[in-house]
Amino acid sequence: MNHNQLKQDHFKVLPQKKEEEQQYLPGRGAQFNTKNRFLKNQPAKEEIESIDDWEEANTGTQYLEQETKTIVNKVDSPDLGMMYSMNPYAGCEHGCIYCYARNVHEYWGYSAGLDFERKIIVKINAAKMLRKQLMHPKWDPHPIMLSGNTDCYQPAEQKYRLTRSLLEVCNEFNQPVGILTKNSWIIKDKDILQEMSKKKLVSAMVSVTSFNEDLRRVMEPRTATAKQRLKVVEELSAAGVHMGVMMGPMIPGLNEHEMQRIMKEASEAGAKFTAYTFIRLNGAIKFLFHDWLYKNFPDRADKVWHLIEQSHDGKVNDTRWGVRMRGEGSIAELVNQQYKKYGKLYGMNAERWNLNTDDFRRPGEQGKLF
């Protein structure tokens, strides 16, 4: 699909102001709200001169407190190396334009666009629900991934400390957990992470996508810099935490050329393992990313878009297991070869390392259960 056709489809999906009259919202990845595919009736501003009350400004973030019925989710995707995940927050203020979790926000009745960044659902009873899950007699202590969807250390954590409360429950039960974040706030939990590390109950990954600050500011507007993230890797590695770096997504024409530098500096900071994903634009993300790309990088937007299409059989998304997160074709294969080459060069993923599932126990129980 060419640029003009996608623009036309975008404006059919949700009427907007004329492009030349739209103002770029600083500090936000998305610049508009896409239509929620689950809702039949949705408000849309058809006329610029409308006097109806209309939220259009870059309003502040709203925290919507809710009680959840469950916090641990089973992950069925064979592309992901985890069986269970838990996410104390839905929506993410980091605002990463490529985030696959945006589409999930539609299940809550919101848009994958600006709503995803501005309406953050806070699961205030997360720790209580985790304790209930772990107390269930049929629970097997499989590792649980924190941030399998949205970042557990996003700005809301500074106020609510839900991630901290989840870690405390995991530590009490000797429940192994993995963490993925791009926020330096994880350092605030160094004490409990260090304690859990001594029991091999935690492994953490920090996402690093680019050292180019001009790119990061617009692509991941409310996140820590790459240098700050590597300082997190260094500090937690020195504290004994098993640390890795996630390079995702790699976007041809924007950041894929930085893979070697990221892996080199991650290794020097103490990271022991890495992973990467290749850009894919599923659901509403296709419209959001397209709009973002042509507004921020008009000089190379066509090239980047076509490179993504070349890597997904002429589309920008692929739903096939085993292919969708790696891409295919010459560009995707080049990224994969780089990953293998530099991973070996910098000693990444050289050791077999597993979280400890043998010492799980419920409060009041004696000895090993499994």
WOLIN-V876897 format. One record per run of one state. SS is the DSSP state (2 for helix, 1 for strand, 0 for the rest). FROM is the first residue (numbers start at 1). LEN is the number of residues. If there is no record, write none. Layout:
# WOLIN-V876897
((SS	FROM	LEN) (SS	FROM	LEN))
This chain:
# WOLIN-V876897
((0	1	2) (2	3	11) (0	14	5) (2	19	3) (0	22	40) (1	62	5) (0	67	5) (1	72	3) (0	75	9) (1	84	3) (0	87	2) (1	89	2) (0	91	9) (2	100	9) (0	109	5) (2	114	5) (1	119	5) (0	124	2) (2	126	10) (0	136	8) (1	144	3) (0	147	9) (2	156	5) (0	161	1) (2	162	12) (0	174	3) (1	177	5) (0	182	2) (2	184	14) (0	198	4) (1	202	6) (0	208	5) (2	213	7) (0	220	6) (2	226	13) (0	239	3) (1	242	9) (0	251	5) (2	256	14) (0	270	3) (1	273	6) (0	279	6) (2	285	12) (0	297	4) (2	301	10) (0	311	19) (2	330	16) (0	346	25))
